Amino acid sequence: MAKETTYKGMLGDWEQLTTMLAANKEELPHLEGSRLKLEELLKQGLDIAAKQSMLRAEKQDASQRMKTVIGDGQRLTKVLRLAVRQHYGIRSEKLAAYGMSPFRGRKVKDKPEEPTETPTPPPVTEPVR
C-alpha cells in the first residue's frame, strides 16, 4: 500500500484502519486503547478539515468583496482627483498636497546638432596597362 502524503489521504487511511480494528476488536483486545485514541484524533482531524474548508470559502468570499470595494474606490478616487484638479486648476501648486503633480509646462528639448556630412570621395581605380 502506498504511503499517504496528503492530510485527506491520511485521514482516510486512519478511518479505514479504525473501522477494521473495531470490527476485529475481540481478536485484538490489547489494541483497544490505541484504537480509541486514533478514533479521537481522526474526529479532531475531520473537524479541522471541515473548518479549513469553511475558512477557505470565507476567504474566497472576502476576496471577491475586496475586489468589488477596491474597484469602486479606484473609480471614486479618480473622480475626486479630477474634481480637485478642476477646482484648483492644472497649474496650482496646491495639487501637490493631494498627491498630484501640477502642470509646469513642457521641457524644451535640446536641438540635436546637425551632422555635417563630408562627401566620400569616389574609389580610386588604377588604369589597366
RATA-V765330 format. One record per helix or strand. SS is the DSSP state (hx for helix, st for strand). FROM is the first residue (numbers start at 0). TO is the last residue. If there is no record, write none. Layout:
ss:SS from:FROM to:TO
ss:SS from:FROM to:TO
This chain:
ss:hx from:6 to:22
ss:hx from:28 to:87
ss:hx from:92 to:97
